[in-house]
Amino acid sequence: MEANLPTYSRRTKMRKQLLFVLSLMVFTRFPLLSTTVEKFTLDDLVQKSGRIIVGKCISRESRWNDRNTLILTTARFAVSEPLKGSSDGFVNVVTVGGTLDGITQTVSGMPVFEPEEEVLLFLEPSKNSHWQPLGLSQGKFRILRNRQTGEEEVVHSLSGLELYDPANRSLSQEKPSRAPLKPMVEKIRRMVRQ
């Protein structure tokens, strides 16, 4: 019966079918825009971190890896409060992604650091002996001043991450959260001492 349809009708029908299939592909592949990692509680972050700091990003530089296949970005932080690990005044944090030679590479869920940005960082050593954020964006808390109270707060944004909770065998995406900085730092110090 389809052979009797005019050519433009067959094309229209094929276009509609193709559009439907493409729509299905887009909507079913949407979760691929997230990176799935194990969900860490604050206790997990404190225990698994080799270094925890409060600091300010003072510089950021991107470079190609040794094989020229990945852009790596090194952010240098002036440490204002060492909470765990070395108490050096500076720490370099390496992340995958960045912009170099007109090319931008991104990794969903990987934190990006901006010069002058103040942060609370949970860091782990990489295979190359560099420091990296623990659990991707889970290891970065931005420090902002609350406009109403004037108090410093930590903002935890897990955009681009899908979190796997092994206890419940479930996946979730968390919304950004805020908390006062001082009580959180005090809690982390107590946890480190235990």
C-alpha positions as a printed Julia matrix, in Angstrom:
194×3 Matrix{Float64}:
  0.0    0.0    0.0
  2.86   2.36   0.8
  4.16   1.96  -2.76
  0.99   3.69  -4.04
  1.61   6.83  -1.92
  3.01   9.85  -3.75
  6.77  10.35  -3.26
  6.34  13.47  -1.1
  3.98  11.59   1.28
  6.49   8.76   1.74
  9.21  11.32   2.45
  7.01  13.15   4.93
  6.18   9.9    6.69
  9.88   8.9    6.78
 10.82  12.33   8.16
  8.23  12.01  10.92
  9.5    8.54  11.8
 13.1    9.76  11.79
 12.17  12.74  13.98
 10.39  10.41  16.41
 13.42   8.08  16.61
 15.81  11.02  17.1
 13.55  12.42  19.84
 13.6    9.08  21.62
 17.38   8.94  21.36
 17.77  12.43  22.83
 15.41  11.84  25.74
 16.73   8.39  26.61
 20.36   9.53  26.43
 19.91  12.63  28.59
 21.36  10.94  31.72
 24.65  10.53  29.83
 25.23  14.24  30.44
 26.02  13.32  34.05
 29.0   11.57  35.54
 28.09   8.83  38.02
 30.21   8.63  41.16
 29.83   7.16  44.62
 27.89   9.45  46.94
 30.0   10.76  49.83
 28.67  12.03  53.13
 30.6   14.69  55.04
 32.05  11.89  57.17
 33.22  10.08  54.0
 34.78  13.27  52.63
 36.7   13.87  55.87
 37.89  10.27  56.2
 38.89   9.76  52.56
 40.6   13.13  52.05
 44.36  13.37  52.3
 44.09  17.11  52.65
 41.27  19.53  53.58
 41.74  23.27  53.23
 39.99  26.59  53.23
 41.64  28.78  50.66
 41.51  31.23  47.79
 42.29  30.47  44.15
 45.13  32.78  43.17
 45.85  31.45  39.68
 44.72  28.95  37.07
 46.65  27.56  34.12
 45.7   24.95  31.52
 48.12  22.69  29.62
 48.03  19.56  27.47
 48.86  16.22  29.07
 52.01  14.4   27.94
 50.19  12.68  25.05
 48.36  15.87  23.94
 44.99  14.16  24.38
 43.59  15.92  27.46
 43.6   19.45  28.77
 44.58  19.59  32.43
 44.03  22.7   34.52
 46.11  23.5   37.59
 44.56  25.9   40.08
 46.85  27.32  42.79
 45.31  28.07  46.18
 46.58  30.21  49.03
 45.63  28.22  52.14
 44.0   30.3   54.88
 42.99  27.34  57.09
 44.56  23.89  56.84
 42.05  21.43  58.34
 43.74  18.11  57.48
 47.09  17.14  56.03
 50.04  19.37  55.23
 49.9   22.93  56.5
 51.83  24.41  53.57
 50.7   27.89  52.61
 49.81  26.83  49.05
 48.33  23.85  47.24
 48.03  23.07  43.53
 44.87  21.26  42.45
 44.73  19.55  39.05
 41.46  18.88  37.22
 40.67  17.45  33.81
 39.28  19.99  31.36
 39.83  23.6   30.48
 40.44  25.84  27.48
 43.69  25.89  25.55
 44.63  26.74  21.96
 41.01  27.56  21.16
 39.82  24.13  22.33
 37.58  23.6   25.35
 37.28  20.24  27.07
 34.81  19.62  29.88
 34.03  16.71  32.17
 30.52  16.66  33.56
 30.65  17.03  37.33
 34.28  18.2   37.41
 34.65  21.39  39.44
 36.0   24.52  37.78
 37.98  27.0   39.85
 38.01  30.74  39.22
 40.76  33.12  40.34
 39.76  34.97  43.53
 37.2   32.25  44.37
 37.21  31.16  48.02
 36.58  27.5   48.71
 36.54  24.65  51.2
 38.27  21.72  49.46
 38.44  18.01  50.19
 41.43  16.69  48.25
 42.93  13.33  47.39
 46.22  12.51  45.68
 46.0   11.5   42.02
 48.01   8.72  40.39
 50.5   11.41  39.3
 50.99  12.69  42.86
 48.92  15.83  42.25
 46.01  16.91  44.44
 42.53  16.57  42.98
 39.01  17.15  44.37
 37.62  14.06  46.09
 34.51  12.77  44.33
 34.74  15.44  41.61
 32.42  18.36  42.6
 31.61  16.66  45.9
 35.03  17.85  47.08
 34.38  21.55  46.39
 32.34  23.94  48.53
 32.3   27.58  47.37
 32.44  30.19  50.11
 30.07  33.13  49.7
 28.84  35.89  51.97
 25.12  35.81  52.75
 23.74  39.2   51.66
 21.13  39.29  54.42
 23.17  38.12  57.42
 26.7   39.01  56.29
 27.84  35.54  57.42
 30.07  33.37  55.27
 28.38  30.25  53.91
 29.48  27.21  51.95
 27.57  26.43  48.76
 27.73  22.87  47.51
 26.73  22.48  43.85
 26.79  18.99  42.4
 25.69  19.98  38.93
 26.6   17.34  36.36
 26.89  14.53  38.92
 24.68  11.54  39.42
 25.39  10.05  42.83
 25.33   6.33  43.53
 24.47   5.35  47.11
 25.86   1.82  47.63
 23.87   1.35  50.86
 20.54   1.86  49.07
 21.73   0.8   45.6
 20.16   3.94  44.19
 21.06   6.89  42.0
 20.22  10.49  42.78
 20.95  14.02  41.68
 21.35  16.48  44.51
 20.22  20.09  44.51
 22.67  22.82  45.56
 22.83  23.31  49.31
 24.02  26.08  51.63
 25.31  26.01  55.2
 27.11  28.43  57.53
 30.9   28.15  57.11
 32.08  28.42  60.74
 29.99  25.56  62.18
 30.98  23.35  59.26
 34.68  24.06  59.74
 34.34  23.35  63.48
 32.56  20.06  62.73
 35.29  19.05  60.27
 38.02  19.83  62.87
 36.23  17.61  65.42
 35.91  14.81  62.87
 39.6   15.06  61.94
 40.61  14.79  65.64
 38.58  11.59  66.15
